[in-house]
Amino acid sequence: MALIAEKLVSAMPVGATSVLPRAGTTLENAYVYDAVARDLQLSAGRGELEITDQCVEDVGGEPLIRHLEFRRLR
């Protein structure tokens, strides 16, 4: 899943804000979306981007990230 996150971030200009897409992509699966969103959170922890908005929903007793918006910092 890290490859998907890396491709999304590298395609964005520095300073741009983006919403992690869902519909019509491989990220339509809630678990795949969550995994990529968590990879992006790791990038945020390294200072590469900033999480500007996120929504977590309980699915089957498990918290899954259902929406993520982020901004590329470098």
ABEGO torsion letter per residue (X at the ends): XAAAAAAAAAABBBGBBBBBBABGBAAABAAAAAAAAAAAAAAAAAGABBBABBBBBBBGGBBBBABBBBBBAX
